[in-house]
Amino acid sequence: MPSVPKGHGLRGILLVVGGALVAVIGALQLPMVRTWLAPQLAPGPVAGLDARQSPDGRLLGHFPYPEADPELLVSVEPGLQLHRDAATALTSMLRAAEDDGVSLSLLSAFRSKELQKDIFFGVKAERNQNARERAEVSAPPGFSEHSTGYAVDLGDGRLPQTNLSPRFEETPAFRWLEQNAARYHFTLSFPRDNPQGVSYEPWHWRFEGTAEALQVFEPAQQLSR
C-alpha cells in the first residue's frame, strides 16, 4: 500500500484504501481476470454427476432450488401436492379453464429431492443416457423447480397422447394457457430457445404470484432479461 502523506491522518488513510479498492474492482472487470476466476469460484462437483456447477449456481442448465417446507404443502389431487399459495391459484385456473370448455389436467406437482433423484438416475439408466442428455429433459436432484412446490406439469385431458410432449403446444389446453395463465400468476418455465439451455417444455409452468415465489425464481428471471 502506498505511504500516507504526513498530516493527512485518517482522511489520508481512507483515500489510499479507497484507491486500492477501486484498482482491485477495476481489475476484476477485465475479461482475462474474470475468465481465470470463474473456475476458482464455481461450486464443486455434484455426487453422481460428471459435471460441475457454473459460477451462477446452475448444473447442466438448471438452477438449484430448496425443497418446500412440508407444512406449507397441501393436496391438490390424490398423490399430488403443491405449496398452498400455488394450490389456490391452480384450483382457480383449472376451474376457469373448465368453464371455458377446456380440459386442463394436472400431471405432476411437488417432487421431493429424493423422488427427483430416483427419476433422474433411474430413467437415465433405463434409457442409457448420460447426465447431459438426461438433464435436457429432467432436472438433477436439488435442481428441480418441482421441489419448490410451485411448479406443475399440465396436460390436455382430451388429448392425453400429447402429455409431456412438445406436441402439447398444439392442444386447446396449451393455447388457453398462453392466453390466460398469467392471470393466475403462472409462467412457462422453459420456452423455446430459453437462456438456460433446457429443452422446450410447453407443459411445465411455475407459479410466481407471491413475493416468496418470486424470490425463489429470481435467478432464472434475471437470466431471461
Secondary structure, 3 states (H helix, E strand, C coil): CCCCCCCCHHHHHHHHHHHHHHHHHHHHCCHHHHHHHHHHHCCCECCCCCCECCCCCCECCECCCCCCCHHHEEEEECCEEEEHHHHHHHHHHHHHHHHCCCCEEEEECCCCHHHHHHHHHHHHHHCCCCHHHHHCCCCCCCCCHHHHCCEEEEEECCCHHHCCCHHHHHCHHHHHHHHHHHHHCEEEEECCCCCCCCCCEEEEEEECCCHHHHHHCHHHHHHHC
